[in-house]
């Protein structure tokens, strides 16, 4: 088969080999193919057919490692070395240079998230990945710092506005101190703070579990403004600070010290929007699980009887439906139907966005779509007579 045919055939079967890698590794698209230069993952039998099989399925670095692990006395040695120099290395270098230049352009434009991904892709096809991995990690820190800088400033502003609003619900002179209208508004205001406080500590724990201690810090800082004496909150803040990665800086609070909540009320108020259990059951009957969940949350906030058990039932249905969609997507992926797999996985993430496996598989599948487009572009380029030499590319040697 010609070299054009090799690349074209690789496109049609590349997706199959990547499925196993989707569940591995934190960064790279093909985790099992990223760091095998020493032959660590290469089997004892390194025949030419095995090498071609790996290459044709997109496992470029594994194919390369198999060739390098061959002994001169092997019957396929000369043939494999020729394939390495004429096909494997030029393909690997073209892909590496594409992602390297893409990453550098994105970094120059301060698009940290996209640059992080591009450096990650470059690291998966280079013989010296440490430099690319370091750049990837640098981009990640910059991305996370930018996210924190923007979000924490906004959260502090919102918290200050809420705290400063407390005095507005004290009955003015001339009215009964227990004026019903002002009392009701004060109860609503305190209920709002109660809900915000509860959400903040839940989110702090969740973000810490997800590996985002900087966002967890923003949440626990907000919680401690409303519960400054909370021992549990202070312990959690200590855990969050201990988990903070090197290089991330918590922006100092500007100006005067942030106000804290002075009182808490937990009296029930009438809901602004009445949601009945019948409405929720109707949404479930129609199969609209996301709407049912949204209604159930509102039902619980309004003090609906049995809201917790109803919400747990809905969440269980959501998890089961998401798992079913994810399994269908996985089956499509194994059968090389990438677009269909992405569609199923996208629906699974919509239903259960807190499941890391779903989110990661969808992310990697989308990366694979771009990789396949790149390979197609290389085939077209070669057919049009574009050729690239076998010289070492920038950033590798």
Residue pairs with C-beta under 8 A, 6 or more apart in sequence:
1 9
3 86
3 87
3 382
4 379
4 382
4 383
6 52
6 55
6 56
6 87
7 91
7 375
7 378
7 379
7 382
8 379
9 56
10 55
10 56
10 57
10 58
10 375
11 372
11 375
11 376
11 379
12 336
13 56
13 57
13 58
13 336
14 57
14 58
14 368
14 371
14 372
14 375
15 58
15 333
15 336
15 338
15 368
15 372
16 57
16 334
16 336
17 30
17 54
17 57
17 58
17 59
18 29
18 30
18 58
18 364
18 368
19 330
19 333
19 334
20 32
21 28
21 29
21 30
21 31
21 32
21 33
21 364
22 333
22 360
22 361
22 364
22 365
23 357
23 360
23 361
24 31
24 32
25 31
25 32
25 34
27 120
27 123
27 133
27 136
28 34
28 120
28 121
28 123
28 124
29 120
29 121
29 124
29 364
29 367
29 368
29 371
30 58
30 59
30 61
30 124
32 41
32 59
32 62
33 59
33 60
33 61
33 62
33 124
34 61
34 123
34 124
34 129
35 129
36 42
36 61
36 62
36 65
37 61
37 64
37 65
37 68
37 127
38 65
39 65
39 68
39 69
41 62
41 65
42 62
42 65
42 66
42 69
43 50
46 66
46 67
46 69
46 70
46 74
46 80
47 76
48 76
48 79
48 80
48 83
50 66
51 63
51 66
51 67
51 76
51 80
51 83
52 63
52 83
54 60
54 62
54 63
54 66
55 63
55 83
55 87
55 88
55 91
58 371
58 375
60 88
60 91
60 92
60 95
60 125
61 92
61 124
61 125
63 88
64 84
64 88
64 89
64 92
66 80
67 80
67 81
67 83
67 84
67 88
68 84
70 76
70 77
70 80
70 81
71 77
74 80
85 390
89 390
90 388
90 389
90 390
91 378
92 125
93 388
93 390
93 392
93 393
93 396
94 378
94 388
95 125
95 371
95 374
95 375
95 378
96 122
96 125
96 126
96 393
96 395
96 396
97 393
97 394
98 374
99 118
99 119
99 121
99 122
99 125
100 118
100 119
100 122
100 132
100 393
100 394
100 395
102 118
103 115
103 118
103 119
103 121
103 122
103 135
103 139
106 114
106 115
106 118
107 115
107 135
107 139
112 139
112 140
112 142
112 143
112 146
113 139
113 143
115 139
116 136
116 139
116 140
116 143
117 367
119 132
119 133
119 135
119 136
119 139
120 132
120 133
120 136
121 367
121 371
122 132
122 395
123 129
123 132
123 133
123 136
126 132
126 395
126 396
127 396
128 396
128 397
131 395
132 395
141 245
141 247
141 248
144 212
144 214
144 245
144 248
145 214
145 247
145 248
145 249
147 214
147 215
148 214
148 215
148 218
148 248
148 250
148 251
149 251
151 215
151 218
152 217
152 218
152 221
152 250
152 251
153 251
155 218
155 221
155 222
156 221
156 253
156 258
159 222
159 225
159 258
160 258
160 259
162 192
162 193
162 196
163 225
163 258
163 259
163 260
163 261
164 259
165 189
166 189
166 261
166 262
169 182
169 185
169 186
169 189
170 182
170 186
171 177
171 178
171 179
171 182
171 183
175 182
184 269
186 265
187 265
187 267
187 269
188 269
190 263
190 264
190 265
190 266
190 267
191 265
191 266
191 267
191 269
193 226
193 261
193 264
194 264
194 265
194 266
195 301
196 222
196 226
197 223
197 226
197 227
197 261
200 219
200 220
200 222
200 223
200 226
201 219
201 220
201 223
201 232
201 233
201 236
203 215
203 216
203 219
204 216
204 217
204 219
204 220
204 223
204 236
204 240
205 216
205 236
206 216
206 354
207 213
207 215
207 216
207 219
208 216
208 236
208 239
208 240
208 243
210 356
213 240
213 241
213 243
213 244
213 245
214 244
214 248
214 250
216 240
216 243
217 237
217 240
217 241
217 244
217 250
220 233
220 236
220 237
220 240
221 237
223 230
223 233
224 230
224 233
224 234
224 237
224 260
225 258
225 259
225 260
225 261
226 260
226 261
226 264
227 233
227 261
228 260
228 261
244 250
268 303
271 298
271 301
271 302
271 303
273 298
273 302
274 302
275 295
275 298
275 299
275 302
275 304
276 299
277 299
277 304
277 305
277 306
277 310
279 295
280 292
280 295
280 296
280 299
280 310
280 314
283 289
283 291
283 292
283 295
284 292
284 314
284 317
289 314
289 317
289 318
289 321
289 351
290 318
290 350
290 351
292 314
293 311
293 314
293 315
293 318
296 307
296 310
296 311
296 314
297 311
299 307
299 310
300 307
300 308
300 311
304 310
318 351
318 352
319 351
319 352
319 355
321 351
322 347
322 348
322 349
322 351
322 352
322 355
322 358
323 348
323 352
325 344
325 345
325 347
325 348
325 351
326 344
326 345
326 348
326 355
326 357
326 358
326 361
328 344
329 340
329 341
329 342
329 343
329 344
329 345
329 348
329 361
330 341
330 361
332 338
332 340
332 341
332 344
333 341
333 365
338 365
338 368
338 369
338 372
339 369
341 365
342 362
342 365
342 366
342 369
345 358
345 361
345 362
345 365
346 362
348 355
348 358
348 362
349 355
349 358
349 359
349 362
352 358
353 359
